[in-house]
Structures are given as structure tokens and as C-alpha cells.
Amino acid sequence: MHCVKLMGQSLMARDFDRQVAEIQVRIAVLNRYTALGIPVTVPAG
């Protein structure tokens, strides 16, 4: 949740297409943070 607040609550772009692109970038960043937090398990033995 901290990362979401760092990115801001409102959109900076005025044009609709740019707002869509901005949201997609935010989603990609959040997905990357989520992927970093998921442990990688390897079977032992």
C-alpha cells in the first residue's frame, strides 16, 4: 500500500489515452513489487 501512495492518488495526464498509459505503468510497477515479494520454492532432494 505504501507504493501506491508514493505514486499518487490522482492522474497527472489530461488526455484520456495518456491516462490509460499512466494507469498501465502503475499496474506494471505494482505487479513487479508483488512478484518480488513472492518466494521461489525449489524441491529439495
C-alpha positions in Angstrom: 0.0 0.0 0.0 2.9 2.3 0.6 4.0 2.0 -3.0 0.5 3.1 -4.2 0.7 6.2 -2.1 4.1 7.0 -3.5 2.7 7.0 -7.0 0.0 9.5 -6.0 -3.8 9.3 -5.9 -4.6 11.3 -9.0 -3.6 11.1 -12.6 -1.2 13.7 -14.0 -2.1 13.3 -17.6 -5.1 15.3 -19.1 -5.6 13.3 -22.3 -7.6 10.1 -22.0 -5.1 7.9 -23.9 -2.2 9.2 -21.8 -4.3 8.5 -18.6 -4.7 4.9 -19.8 -1.0 4.6 -20.4 -0.2 6.1 -17.0 -2.5 3.6 -15.3 -0.9 0.7 -17.2 2.5 1.8 -16.0 1.3 2.0 -12.4 -0.2 -1.5 -12.7 3.1 -2.8 -14.1 5.1 -1.3 -11.2 2.7 -2.8 -8.7 2.9 -6.2 -10.4 6.7 -6.1 -10.2 6.6 -5.3 -6.5 4.2 -8.2 -6.0 6.5 -10.5 -8.0 9.4 -9.5 -5.9 7.5 -10.5 -2.7 6.6 -14.0 -3.9 9.0 -16.6 -2.7 10.5 -19.0 -5.2 10.3 -22.6 -3.9 12.6 -25.4 -5.1 12.0 -29.1 -4.3 14.8 -30.4 -2.1 16.3 -33.8 -2.7 
